[in-house]
Each structure stands twice: as structure tokens, then as C-alpha cells.
Amino acid sequence: MTTPALTSSARAREQGRRALAAAQPAVFWLEDAARPPALPRLAADCTADLVVVGGGFCGLWTALRAVERDPGRQVVLLEAGHCGDQASGRNGGFAAASLTHGFGNGQARWPEELVLLDELGAANLRDIGETVSRHGIDCDWQRVGELTVATRPHEVDELTELSAALGRAGHRAVLLDRDGVRKELDSPSYLAGLLEPDATALVEPAHLAWGLREACLAAGVRIHEGTRVEGLDREGPVVAVRAGGHVVRAPHVALATNAFPSLLRRLRLMTVPVYDYVLMTEPLSAAQKAEIGWERRQGVGDASNCFHYYRLSRDDRILWGGYDAVYHYGSRIEPRLEQSGPTHELIAQHFFETFPQLEGLRFSHRWAGVIDTCTRFAAFFGTAHAGRVAYALGFTGLGVAATRFGADVMLDLLSGEETERTSLRMVRERPLPFPPEPFRAAGVNLTRRAMVSADARGGRRNLWLRALDRAGLGFDS
Ligand SMILES: Cc1cc2nc3c(=O)[nH]c(=O)nc-3n(C[C@H](O)[C@H](O)[C@H](O)COP(=O)(O)OP(=O)(O)OC[C@H]3O[C@@H](n4cnc5c(N)ncnc54)[C@H](O)[C@@H]3O)c2cc1C
């Protein structure tokens, strides 16, 4: 965000640096006394009705929905590390009703089925809340809604248009002028806001992942952590899932491996792993809270192409993330990439440009996580090995809630039934792949630069972005 001519960028940069000085390079949500001990590795060959690979939200929902839908089903879940340690335990905790990475993306790609997609998304969000309460998962699930803020004049026009389109589609959306938005949350950089009370719930992501893991165990799912799956082999009517010298044989396998290299080679160009960076402040004092307001505690995002997202934690910290989605040449994923001096400093500067009244507030944690960006921004689905292996991939930074829908789609596909979900064009169609290197890195970086420049130039998209728009391609986080 570069607009705030209202505040001094140099001063904000300096404050950001100071505020970061003692921040721990660790994920706030995962550093918690409630973190459960690791479950044993796979130590023998076995059989199951369904093997789920990956223990993030997508894999955990798949395992849980499988036993909810068919209580007798024998399910084994294999997780390379600890369930919830990757994107699912380290995200912003915005559980969005949208299954299409936002209304605008849905409208552009699947206009004829957006009403149904939005109904399914709303039901999905309700069902997550219902599961949380049925299992007593202590994850601070709050239906507080979302506030999108405009910090540049052209974004005011965009929010006005979006508000009208949401209203026509029957969604509750309230357009706020400068005073109205600053009554919700006070920043001198705000020009307008759009309040969508039903769009989003907030959740503590690691607590949700751990709660789902516990619910799976209670329902009889066998979970092996520290168990990286190395390959899949077809053996007649079953698939052999190889991991650490052992094999699990099952007629059905669900792949929920997100941004990590897919076990299906054909999917390797379908997504790129992109790092999204996050800061957490120390808890705000009552006086600091009073400076900014935020009584309704909505999740907040700005309306830019390169957007920030932010929210309060249960103990009144501010989680501040986004803006700088970083791709590393060759689709590298390495723990050391989770700390980036330049990006953490840049977003710290943006924090103090947005909230200059919080001068002196410190960041306690800094981290990053990897998201599975695809060219249509919304998840895609499919099967392999003659329908015995299903996958859901490409949630692109909006998978906290959509992964539960993805889980049901995978189970529908494996069952062979045609359902309301599998009939959707959004489910039947797959996005275009990214090109191989070196074109992949060049294309992603060119697109990122063009998006930053469009934000700064009144939203005007250059030739490159317009060409991608025409082809229905893009890059987002
Ligand atoms: C910093 C950040 C902020 C985000 N903020 C939001 C947000 O506010 N709202 C939102 O909706 N989304 C957000 N997202 C995206 C969201 O977190 C993801 O879309 C979602 O968690 C994806 O869940 P998943 O289960 O597919 O992936 P993951 O949580 O990454 O789980 C995949 C799991 O598969 C395991 N795995 C991979 N390969 C293998 C293998 N071969 N064998 C065994 N296990 C394997 C991995 O170890 C991992 O645990 C954010 C993401 C990040 C990184």
C-alpha cells in the first residue's frame, strides 16, 4: 500500500524496523500449550477403505467427512510432518463463505452458477460452525464478517460497483463512506469501506486443525504423522500408497497435499507455491484499542491487487499479513524461506502507515507459509488411476473454509456418484497450467510487478495484465 501521503513513509519504515527488532521467527498460532503431541509414524503395512494424504484442513476434513458420510469406513491419514503445521495452522484465519476466491472472480468465471456456488459456500461455512460446536473445538469461531477498505480513489469506485453487484445477487453488503469506515476501524488511510456481515468467520487456524484431528481420531481415523508418502502404485482394484518403507493398500486415495509437490506428476505445473508473510503484534492495551476502535472485530482486507489482510486475535493482538506474495525460482519450498527481512520490514512499514496512532507497538512474531496458487485462483478437482485417486488443489490463499467443500467433492468423485457438486462447471473444468521454468518465474514476477504498478496508477492495467485477463489467467494470493 503506497497511498498514505497522509503519513510519512520514512517514519513508518523506521517504526516498523524498531517494532520488528524483538519479533520471534515463529508462527504465533502454533506456539500454543494446546498443541497435541505427535502421533506415531506408519510402522507396518496395512489396508484401509480410504487413504488420505496430507493432514492440513483439506485432508482432515476429507477424513472426517468420510467417516461422517459412512461411519463404517476405515480411513488412514498420512501426514509428512505434524497435522496443521503448514498453511492450515499458520494462516490469517479468515474462513470465507466464497468458494470462488471472491464474488468478482466467481462472477467473471462461472456467472451462470454463481448463485448455487454462493449457496453451497454459505452452507459450507454454516456446517463448519456446526462441526466446531458439535465437537466443542475451542478455536474462537466468530461470525464477525469482513470489512474491505479502499485506500486509493479508484478503489472507492470499485467498492461501489462491487457493493451494487453483491446487493443485486442478494448478499448483505453495506457501503461506508470515509467517516463510516473510520467509525468501524480508524485509519487515516481509509477512503471508504464495504461491510459484508455474512461473508466471513474468523477462527484460530491451528486450534481448528488440532480440533479436527481430535475429531478424526475420536471417529476411528488412524493418523500417522512424520510419514511422507513417496509414491502411489496401481495394483488391480487397489492403490498401494508407499511411505517410509511401508505400504497402505486401499481402493481409494484422496490427495490433499496443497502447495507441496504432487504425487501425480501431471499436476506439477498446475499450481505454484507462493510464500505469504505475516506479522503478529503484542496485545494492544485498552488505550491502544481505543485509538483504533474495531469494536465489531471484523476481518479486514484492503481492496488493492496486492492486498493486506488483518484481524484481532482473542487476546487483542493484530495479525497483519499479505501484500508481498513471493515465488522462488524452481518452485522451491524450504523452511528458511519463511523469514524474509525485506518483506517483513515492508509489511511492518505498511502497518504503521495504516495505524500511525499505534506508534510504539511491537511485533511479537513473524512468519510465512506457502499457498498453492493456480491460474483461476479457486480450487480445482479431478481423479487419476481410473477414478481411484482424487485430488483438490489450488485454493490460492482462500482455503480455510473452501477445503471442506473440496473434501466433499473428492469423496463424491471417489464414490462415482454424480452430485450437485460434481455437476458444477467449476468442479468439472480445470485451470490452465503455469509454464515450466524459466518462463514460470519470469511470468509470475512480471505479473506481480504489473499488479503493484496498477495499484499505483489508479487501477490501470498494463498490456500484460490485460492480455492475461482476456485469457482468463492470473496470479493472486
Ligand atoms: C500465511 C498464510 C495466510 C493465509 N490466510 C488465509 C486466510 O486468512 N483465509 C483463507 O481462507 N486461507 C488462507 N490461507 C490459505 C489456507 O491456509 C490454505 O488454503 C489451506 O490451509 C490449505 O489447506 P490444505 O490442507 O490444502 O494445505 P496444508 O495445510 O498445506 O496441508 C497440506 C499437508 O500435506 C502434507 N503433505 C504434503 N505432501 C505430502 C506427502 N507426500 N506425504 C504426506 N503428507 C504430505 C503437508 O505436510 C501438509 O501438512 C493462507 C495461507 C497462508 C500460508
The ligand as an SDF file (V2000), in Angstrom:
LIG
                    3D

 53 58  0  0  0  0  0  0  0  0999 V2000
    0.3110  -17.0800    5.5630 C   0  0  0  0  0  0  0  0  0  0  0  0
   -0.9810  -17.6300    5.0240 C   0  0  0  0  0  0  0  0  0  0  0  0
   -2.1610  -16.9400    5.2670 C   0  0  0  0  0  0  0  0  0  0  0  0
   -3.3620  -17.4340    4.7620 C   0  0  0  0  0  0  0  0  0  0  0  0
   -4.5260  -16.8190    5.1310 N   0  0  0  0  0  0  0  0  0  0  0  0
   -5.7180  -17.3820    4.7650 C   0  0  0  0  0  0  0  0  0  0  0  0
   -6.9340  -16.8480    5.2520 C   0  0  0  0  0  0  0  0  0  0  0  0
   -6.9680  -15.9370    6.0720 O   0  0  0  0  0  0  0  0  0  0  0  0
   -8.0920  -17.4110    4.7850 N   0  0  0  0  0  0  0  0  0  0  0  0
   -8.0900  -18.4670    3.9190 C   0  0  0  0  0  0  0  0  0  0  0  0
   -9.1620  -18.9330    3.5370 O   0  0  0  0  0  0  0  0  0  0  0  0
   -6.9310  -19.0310    3.5160 N   0  0  0  0  0  0  0  0  0  0  0  0
   -5.7660  -18.5280    3.9280 C   0  0  0  0  0  0  0  0  0  0  0  0
   -4.5990  -19.1190    3.5500 N   0  0  0  0  0  0  0  0  0  0  0  0
   -4.6780  -20.3590    2.7380 C   0  0  0  0  0  0  0  0  0  0  0  0
   -5.1090  -21.5470    3.5810 C   0  0  0  0  0  0  0  0  0  0  0  0
   -4.3150  -21.6070    4.7310 O   0  0  0  0  0  0  0  0  0  0  0  0
   -4.9460  -22.8050    2.7340 C   0  0  0  0  0  0  0  0  0  0  0  0
   -5.6970  -22.6730    1.5360 O   0  0  0  0  0  0  0  0  0  0  0  0
   -5.4290  -24.0620    3.4460 C   0  0  0  0  0  0  0  0  0  0  0  0
   -4.9230  -24.1480    4.7390 O   0  0  0  0  0  0  0  0  0  0  0  0
   -4.9970  -25.2530    2.6120 C   0  0  0  0  0  0  0  0  0  0  0  0
   -5.1860  -26.4350    3.3490 O   0  0  0  0  0  0  0  0  0  0  0  0
   -4.5010  -27.7610    2.8380 P   0  0  0  0  0  0  0  0  0  0  0  0
   -4.8920  -28.8470    3.7520 O   0  0  0  0  0  0  0  0  0  0  0  0
   -4.7970  -27.9180    1.3840 O   0  0  0  0  0  0  0  0  0  0  0  0
   -2.9480  -27.4460    2.8980 O   0  0  0  0  0  0  0  0  0  0  0  0
   -1.8290  -27.5840    4.0510 P   0  0  0  0  0  0  0  0  0  0  0  0
   -2.2800  -27.0190    5.3300 O   0  0  0  0  0  0  0  0  0  0  0  0
   -0.5690  -27.0580    3.4620 O   0  0  0  0  0  0  0  0  0  0  0  0
   -1.7130  -29.1340    4.2450 O   0  0  0  0  0  0  0  0  0  0  0  0
   -1.0880  -29.9710    3.3010 C   0  0  0  0  0  0  0  0  0  0  0  0
   -0.4030  -31.0300    4.1190 C   0  0  0  0  0  0  0  0  0  0  0  0
    0.0400  -32.0680    3.2620 O   0  0  0  0  0  0  0  0  0  0  0  0
    1.2520  -32.5750    3.7930 C   0  0  0  0  0  0  0  0  0  0  0  0
    1.9550  -33.2600    2.7070 N   0  0  0  0  0  0  0  0  0  0  0  0
    2.3950  -32.7340    1.5390 C   0  0  0  0  0  0  0  0  0  0  0  0
    2.9610  -33.6820    0.7810 N   0  0  0  0  0  0  0  0  0  0  0  0
    2.8690  -34.8490    1.4850 C   0  0  0  0  0  0  0  0  0  0  0  0
    3.2740  -36.1770    1.2340 C   0  0  0  0  0  0  0  0  0  0  0  0
    3.8970  -36.5290    0.1000 N   0  0  0  0  0  0  0  0  0  0  0  0
    3.0280  -37.1110    2.1860 N   0  0  0  0  0  0  0  0  0  0  0  0
    2.3970  -36.7810    3.3380 C   0  0  0  0  0  0  0  0  0  0  0  0
    1.9960  -35.5310    3.6340 N   0  0  0  0  0  0  0  0  0  0  0  0
    2.2280  -34.5830    2.7040 C   0  0  0  0  0  0  0  0  0  0  0  0
    1.9810  -31.3260    4.2780 C   0  0  0  0  0  0  0  0  0  0  0  0
    2.9660  -31.6540    5.2470 O   0  0  0  0  0  0  0  0  0  0  0  0
    0.8280  -30.5170    4.8500 C   0  0  0  0  0  0  0  0  0  0  0  0
    0.6490  -30.6930    6.2460 O   0  0  0  0  0  0  0  0  0  0  0  0
   -3.3770  -18.6390    3.9930 C   0  0  0  0  0  0  0  0  0  0  0  0
   -2.1960  -19.3170    3.7610 C   0  0  0  0  0  0  0  0  0  0  0  0
   -1.0030  -18.8260    4.2650 C   0  0  0  0  0  0  0  0  0  0  0  0
    0.2490  -19.5900    4.0240 C   0  0  0  0  0  0  0  0  0  0  0  0
  1  2  1  0
  2  3  1  0
  2 52  2  0
  3  4  2  0
  4  5  1  0
  4 50  1  0
  5  6  2  0
  6  7  1  0
  6 13  1  0
  7  8  2  0
  7  9  1  0
  9 10  1  0
 10 11  2  0
 10 12  1  0
 12 13  2  0
 13 14  1  0
 14 15  1  0
 14 50  1  0
 15 16  1  0
 16 17  1  0
 16 18  1  0
 18 19  1  0
 18 20  1  0
 20 21  1  0
 20 22  1  0
 22 23  1  0
 23 24  1  0
 24 25  2  0
 24 26  1  0
 24 27  1  0
 27 28  1  0
 28 29  2  0
 28 30  1  0
 28 31  1  0
 31 32  1  0
 32 33  1  0
 33 34  1  0
 33 48  1  0
 34 35  1  0
 35 36  1  0
 35 46  1  0
 36 37  1  0
 36 45  1  0
 37 38  2  0
 38 39  1  0
 39 40  1  0
 39 45  2  0
 40 41  1  0
 40 42  2  0
 42 43  1  0
 43 44  2  0
 44 45  1  0
 46 47  1  0
 46 48  1  0
 48 49  1  0
 50 51  2  0
 51 52  1  0
 52 53  1  0
M  END
$$$$
